[in-house]
Amino acid sequence: MVSRDQRRKQLARAKWQRQAERRQDRVRRTRRRRVLLSAVLVLVVAGGGTALVMLGGDDETTDQAADDAPTTEPTAEPSDPPEDPCAAPAEGEPSQEQWDAEPELTVDEGASYVMTLATTCGDIEITMDAAAAPRTVNSFAFLAGEGFLDHSPCHRLVTEGIHVLQCGDPTGTGQGGPGYTIPDENLDSPEVADGVYPAGTVAMANTYDPTTDSGRDTGGSQFFLVYEDSQLPPDYTPFGTITGGMEVLETIAATGAAPPDPTTGNTAPYATVVIDEATVVPAEEG
């Protein structure tokens, strides 16, 4: 015959098991939502607009209420964020500059340029092709010269569905830009024609919506770095290739991303990735 104390323990253990199952179910639903969010890659922003993904609700509120009831056995503690592999940011504040118009074209359209991102996690070198994307390269040469990217965080890391780190917004929200927009370029590049952006690709974020074919030519200052081959339609200007520091990007990715921000949907990297300084020089000087 089961004693009262044994019965109480059996009930407590059954309750704990139900709670664990509910937590696992919530984790699965969260992963599904993150995949849906990542499919929209560019929650980006040119000139202050933003694209939002609306997702349906679920029964998490009911589950949480059940989990909050007292229990005689401990529940699993949430795991701590991984150790930050990056250094503290350099002194300085992100830029608040805004411009009314795209800068005058001054780059040599037949040349390549090297943009170096001196980040808190290490240097990343990007070789930019002015022949393929002259206005995009020209814009980054201008912004780097103005210090617009200095002290700006990389605000979004996507680790499921696609594999990218998104940077270039001094506000760190995914809603900032330089005030002007630039046109899409190089969308017919054979490197992305099959719907895959290869690892090492650097491309522009924008607000293009393929369901309505709206939002073309809305690039600003935000860009993404691809650390693993990622399936994406050729809608995002590919303008450069990572030619140094790929291991830095891989370390950032390996540290993982936080859960989606409830306001912006951004999944911030756990690593403190800040661009201390961005510079652009002709390739022969790099």
Steps between C-alpha positions, in 0.01 A plus 500: 500500500630845403547732794375859495856631482583271206181604322588867552843442348348312205263790429780756532719304259215466248440875522869570448500272193200686352679830551813369328293384203334841478839673506626274221188578298559873545860460386377326183249778433766765558731330251222494241439872551872573466512312170207706374668818618828408338328439166434872485874569544498870459303665763700786381459841462571763264415845611311393807233262366471146629357165392326307774398136508166430667473151648197326640464444872508171686411361837819597682309716748297201616811283522687762699218533750518126563876515537476776758309278745708386803679167474701289740773426243732758338452597138788526257683828521544697174852469363725803525603682180831371363824676586550816295805454273529871420677793663341814640411763237731796446397831650262698285136539405315377188439759231177695482580661164239504225526607137226605263653352187730222385863618477652596168663209321876531556631142502684353201240276341770274362668437833456287809495643849567346839276582795651398831270464799707524816255331736512409866527135392780550246554655158283404203624595153253539214613542140236705319444493123435852372453374144205284606346735758649848459238697693500253789879505527502877465248531783712290736812694409311817590349364822831359620669832428237676708538255791135401465562131571741558790373382842195335341390155621423206277141458612381176345633145472295234321600141571206302359375486143759752387836579656583870511624780723336836434675829572506864392235660722638745757172481693539125549128448441488396135309819424786745441672626189686797353187687392543426129443182299694340216377281215528123481801388297658178375184294552584305185831385647558134407626436854146539639292418193407154630347640819797430725724769652830316554697521824720808492249711305428852624171650382263787566191474714183671379125510546406313183176301531474236224131439571415852383814569297550818702801643676755487220796740521474545877857421602651726763794416727395157626670194356538133583795262505433137405691245709339187348335449162148645535195453281375845406347636181727739306331812639786636711792681336815284527785750506793333673676189621661430836871469426625509858361422843254227405601324821386807694154473345488128569589558867218754531257254341614212721422707812135507390212745501257619763124432468310742271443847636121534545500848344729468200530125447880537498706210634804676643831312516610397848846623401543875550571586137570870456676663204759716675613644166425446131745605229488476121808519273574394142593131485861568401541697824328239717 
